Amino acid sequence: MNNTEGQWRKSSYSNAQSACVEVSPGGETATVGARDTKHEERGPELWVPSTSWTAFLRLVADHR
């Protein structure tokens, strides 16, 4: 799946050494995409349902 509707956003935790993750809403498809910034348009993308992404973020926040 390619992101044709949303914009990719770089994580606020990104650093100058390209250890970055970008995320993008999937528009009307109710999905969220994630990819490695250094591979941008030629690398793999992980797409998950937006409900799964929300659950993942809650789990990360709860274990900080």
N, C-alpha and C positions, 0 to 999 in steps of 0.2 A: 504494500500500500504506500502510496506517495502522498505527501502533504500538498494538496492543491488549494486548500482554503485558508489555512491558518498560517501564522508566522512562527518561525522557530525562535525561541527565547533561550539565551544562554543563562545557566545557573549563576546566581549571585555568589556562589562559592567557587567559581572558576578562578584559575590562577594563570600567571604568565607563561607557565610551562605547557600549556595546552591540555591540562588535565581538566577538561570541561565536558559538561553534559548539556545538551539542548533539549528542550521539550516543546511540544506543539499540540494545541487542541486540534482535533480532527474535524472540526466544523460540524456539519449535520450528522456525521457518522457516529457520534457519541463515543469517540475513542481519543486516546492521548498517545502521542508518539514521543520516543526518546532516542537520541543518537549521540555518538561521540563527535564533538566539535571538530576534531582534527581530520575526520573522514567526511564530514559534511555530506554533500550530495552523492558521493560515490560509495559510501559505506553502508553497513546494515542499519536498519531502523527497527525498533521494537515498538509495536502498536498493541495497546491493551484497552479494554473497555474503560471508560472514564470512572465507573464505579470501583474498578480494581485499582486504578491509579490513586483515587481518593483513599481507599483502604490502606494502600502502601504508604502514602504520606502520613497518615495517622499513626501507623505502626512505627515509622521512623521517628516522628515527633515524640511518641510515648517512650521511646528508648534512648533519648538523648542524654 
